[in-house]
């Protein structure tokens, strides 16, 4: 297989996985917006109209594949609170590591490209 062919295959796979991730997100986001009031669960700002796009779905267990139909793993957060929620856990872990002398860094649980290597094997 030529280098260009491998590059094209890789680009196709990455594009396909991104599209699947966007579709999955769109599905649970729409459900969450129907289930919950359009209010940030942290700062309590209300969102409507064009501003609604600033409201995101946060997975409480950080597993984007855990999407129960009752929405029990979701909460709506504005983009600012959502970013803070993800960096808060990482920063707390870094603080704990630095006080214990460890140098490892935490990572978030969900990785949309985790199965990419497996898909290349097919």
C-alpha positions as CSV (number, residue, x, y, z in Angstrom):
1,X,0.0,0.0,0.0
2,X,1.4,3.4,-1.0
3,X,2.0,6.2,1.5
4,X,-0.7,8.3,-0.1
5,X,-3.2,5.5,0.1
6,X,-2.5,5.0,3.8
7,X,-2.8,8.7,4.4
8,X,-6.1,8.8,2.5
9,X,-7.4,5.7,4.5
10,X,-6.4,7.4,7.8
11,X,-8.0,10.6,6.8
12,X,-11.2,8.8,5.9
13,X,-11.3,6.9,9.2
14,X,-10.7,10.0,11.2
15,X,-13.4,11.9,9.4
16,X,-15.8,8.9,9.8
17,X,-15.1,8.7,13.6
18,X,-15.5,12.5,14.0
19,X,-18.9,12.3,12.2
20,X,-20.0,9.4,14.4
21,X,-18.9,11.4,17.5
22,X,-20.8,14.4,16.3
23,X,-24.0,12.3,15.7
24,X,-23.7,10.7,19.1
25,X,-23.3,14.1,20.8
26,X,-26.2,15.6,18.8
27,X,-28.5,12.7,19.9
28,X,-27.9,13.0,23.6
29,X,-27.7,16.8,23.5
30,X,-31.2,17.0,22.0
31,X,-32.5,14.5,24.5
32,X,-31.0,16.4,27.4
33,X,-32.4,19.7,26.2
34,X,-35.9,18.2,26.1
35,X,-35.5,16.6,29.6
36,X,-34.0,19.5,31.5
37,X,-34.6,23.2,31.9
38,X,-32.2,25.4,29.9
39,X,-30.3,26.5,32.9
40,X,-26.6,25.9,33.8
41,X,-26.4,23.4,36.6
42,X,-23.5,25.3,38.2
43,X,-23.9,29.1,37.7
44,X,-27.7,28.9,37.1
45,X,-27.6,31.2,34.1
46,X,-30.7,30.7,31.8
47,X,-30.2,30.1,28.1
48,X,-32.6,30.6,25.2
49,X,-32.5,31.4,21.5
50,X,-29.0,31.7,20.0
51,X,-27.4,31.6,23.4
52,X,-28.7,28.0,23.8
53,X,-25.6,26.8,21.9
54,X,-23.5,27.8,24.9
55,X,-25.3,25.1,27.0
56,X,-23.5,21.8,26.9
57,X,-24.2,18.3,28.2
58,X,-21.8,17.2,30.9
59,X,-21.4,13.4,31.6
60,X,-21.2,13.1,35.3
61,X,-19.0,10.0,35.1
62,X,-17.0,11.4,32.1
63,X,-18.1,8.4,30.0
64,X,-19.6,9.7,26.8
65,X,-20.9,6.3,25.9
66,X,-23.0,6.1,29.1
67,X,-26.2,7.8,28.0
68,X,-29.2,6.4,29.9
69,X,-32.5,7.5,28.4
70,X,-33.6,9.1,31.7
71,X,-30.6,11.5,31.5
72,X,-29.3,10.4,34.9
73,X,-25.6,10.7,33.8
74,X,-26.1,14.2,32.3
75,X,-26.3,17.7,33.5
76,X,-26.5,20.9,31.4
77,X,-23.6,23.2,32.0
78,X,-22.7,26.4,30.2
79,X,-19.4,26.2,28.2
80,X,-17.5,28.0,31.0
81,X,-18.7,25.8,33.8
82,X,-18.2,22.7,31.7
83,X,-14.6,23.7,31.0
84,X,-14.1,24.4,34.7
85,X,-15.6,21.1,35.7
86,X,-13.1,19.2,33.5
87,X,-10.1,21.2,34.5
88,X,-11.1,21.2,38.2
89,X,-10.7,17.4,38.5
90,X,-7.4,17.5,36.6
91,X,-6.0,20.4,38.7
92,X,-7.1,18.7,42.0
93,X,-5.3,15.5,40.9
94,X,-2.2,17.5,39.9
95,X,-2.2,19.3,43.3
96,X,-2.4,15.9,45.1
97,X,0.3,14.5,42.9
98,X,2.7,17.4,43.5
99,X,2.2,17.1,47.3
100,X,3.0,13.4,47.2
101,X,5.9,13.8,44.8
102,X,4.3,11.9,41.9
103,X,4.8,13.2,38.4
104,X,2.0,11.4,36.5
105,X,-0.7,13.4,35.0
106,X,-4.4,12.4,35.0
107,X,-6.4,12.1,31.8
108,X,-10.1,12.3,31.2
109,X,-11.9,9.0,30.8
110,X,-13.4,9.5,27.4
111,X,-11.3,9.4,24.3
112,X,-13.2,9.6,21.0
113,X,-10.3,8.0,19.1
114,X,-9.6,5.2,21.5
115,X,-10.7,2.5,19.0
116,X,-8.8,4.1,16.1
117,X,-6.0,1.5,16.1
118,X,-8.5,-1.3,16.1
119,X,-10.3,0.1,13.1
120,X,-7.0,0.4,11.2
121,X,-6.5,-3.4,11.7
122,X,-9.7,-4.1,9.7
